[in-house]
Amino acid sequence: MQKSASASSLGPGGLDLSQSFFKPIQKAKRPSPGNSHTKISVIGVGNVGMAIAQTILTQDLVDVLALVDAKPDKLRGEMLDLQHAAAFLPRTKILADVDYAVTAGSYLCIVTAGARQIPGESRLNLLQRNVALFSNIIPPLAKYSPDAILLIVSNPVDVLSYVAWKLSGFPSNRVIGSGTNLDSSRFRFLIADHLDVNAQDVQAYIVGEHGDSSVALWSSISVGGVPILSFLERQQISYEKEALENIHRQVVQGAYEVINLKGYTSWAIGYSVASLARSLLRDQRRIHPVSVLARGFYGIDGDDVFLSLPAQLGRAGVLGVTNVSLTEEECQRLRDSARAILEVQSQLGV
């Protein structure tokens, strides 16, 4: 769709502000013209993979959905179960195979497969097993769908997004981690719950690592367009920083609580990833906090690292990162988060 002349030229002398509002990520590449595939492949048909597949189906996002898993019986059973719902769903061709050839021509490949932790196993050893697993997943995906976007959901998502980027050889704008998109949804829910408003009216981001070193951007939170912290200060309403930190802790612990109660997480991550798929496939240009190549942002320099930043997503993948104003404390915490990821990443030898 062609923009009107005034769509983005709001600055002096007709300056295109869209070029200032977003900063492109490094090592990106524009897509080749004419890429209009409507096929999504989901790798891994566990609880998370199937929640994603089911949500994508019900939202009528694609014409073809391909499923891949190492367990043929489980895979065929999941395919048949979805196919048998054809009368109740938008028309979608559902394929399944242990052979990655079934993913050929995908616009989007969503990777949820990952090794499970063995009792007593170190996090590093688990990560090394997942890297080995990715070495058997990412190259064939890149082979059969060389123009695809890779969306990594497997944990630890930031490090594995970096691994997928290195193994695929794709430009950085076509490798995305689900990152803190779900963390930010939990954050918005908790704030909305405190204020008794709709979570969709809350603008709030969790950035950095999808994990313990994540950063809550309190300085930029707004509700209905009203910046929360500055509003409290203007109204001389006191608040305790510990109360804010407690909300952030609830966000970090949210997944663990769900896992302790029901054994796994599925529905929220399903909706989260489907929202990312919609923004990409439909060129929505929405801003999501997802794991992207972060070098060059907020003083993160040196080695390449993936972590979550508010990124604009469209048909070409990551279109840019929003220039959010952070406090010095938030910037420092974000850099600390990057160092925490790099410390683990440096031990992998990828």
Disulfide bonds with the S-S distance in Angstrom:
none
